């Protein structure tokens, strides 16, 4: 115990490069808590380290706020470098054009995102206390900073700390009550609690209490989740049969017009593949689903491709597919911008409805200050000059002989509370994506984890079709009832899970989490004022 206390004292008293290195390593190790590793117990070590770093920051100027911010930046930098390294793969798809940007992306994006963590640490230091309530201070501050990361500058809530408690599935069920931001608060509070065990007894009379309460809370979350899972078995919508096609096309093929017929041949043959004695091909499906940006051409302007689809689809089958859609203008006009869209097509080749992606990816589908940066010779990864055009609104789509479907394209599925329109609750969600940009890496696993959370929060099944994987059918409590592995081609046949009644989160969204955070902040601020008196 003496040596452990000496080790902790070394963290508290560290300064300069040593302090930065401790924070960076703690952040990098914390990335193991999210998919695909889900090793969340490591946070019982790394989050207490952040508590001790903020404790030690008090020796600095201005109440230690700048020092705490610096530690937070290094923690965030380590966390995001380890968790988002796979972003660099996208710059190797067209290495001749974009490879020089790889180090900027792999290091620059984490450096920017780490500013939010720096703010969280600084805010925590501003309301810091000398006893166990500082665990709540850290939880409040980091939840606020993570919320800001999820909303400012178009938002990027990827690998939010709350995702650490989404595996096993029973723990994730609490998201149906408090959502991701509530889960983030709980996560930080739980994993910071061991730090109090080593407090000076003159400041903390019952140092065992925070950890004990945290373990009880974990047990309650697990019990609630287990009960919820057992009470909500997977039920299927009658007479709806899904077939998901995962082509595993490389990116240089998906954007090569000369590969047009090869792509069509692969899609059609793969979609009609038999998967066993109980299935004989596409005629067994009522809904065939292809992934995002499926074609290296404008589908609606290629009559022969539309004819092939019409000839292929049985009378009882509709196709849901991604595709790049040109704006409404004369066919002879030069196309400079386009929509990233989802089409619903019937067996006559008729386009029944279209959804245009609303939340575009910065630097992937458009450039901030597009015209200025294009004049400097820069372009987004998709090379669509002028950038993609955003859709006008989120809305569900009618599907023949099936419940209404809510379409989400790619990372639109990672935004909690911004998925289902309040006045347009669908029967299911379809998420078409192309994670082929990121190779065989941790990125697609993280994307799947975050998509599954939306199912739990909203009480809606999600059907996910991905070009290179991971395609999956997820029921409304987050069970994955079927999937296709990353980096493989194939088809997945499945029923459509039925939706359950709206969850508390889907009805009131972040109000419960906001109340808990506000009450905790009041407790912390009152305690700080009393200690300062």
Buried (B, 14 or more C-beta within 10 A) or exposed (E): EEEEEEEBEEBBEBEEEEBBEBBBBBBBBBBBBBBBEBBBEBBBEBBBBBBBBBBBBBEBEEBBBBBBBBBBBBBBBBBBBBBBBBBBBBBEBBEEEBEEBBEEBBBEBBBBBBBBBBBBBBBBBBBBBBBBBBBBBBBBBBBBBBBBBBBEEEBBBBBBBBBBBBBBBBBBBBBBBBBBBBBBBBBBBBBBBBBBBBBEEEBBEEBEBBBEBBEEBBEEBBEBBBEBBEEBEBBBBEEBBBBBBBBBBBBEBBBBEEBBEEBBEBBBEBBBBEBEEEBEBBBBBBBBBBBBBBBBBBBBEBEEBBEBBBEBBBEBBBBBBBBBBBEEEEEEEEBEBBBBBBBBBBBEBEBBBBBBBBBBBEBBBBBEEBEEBBEEEEBBBBEBEBBBBBBEEBBBBEBEEBBBBBBBBBBBBBBBBBBBEEEEBBBBBBBBBBBBBBBEBBBBBBBBBBBBBBBBBBBBBBBBBBBBBBBBBBBBBBBBBBBBEBBEBBBBBBBBBBBBEBBBBBEBBBBBBBEBBEEBBEBBBEBBEEEEE
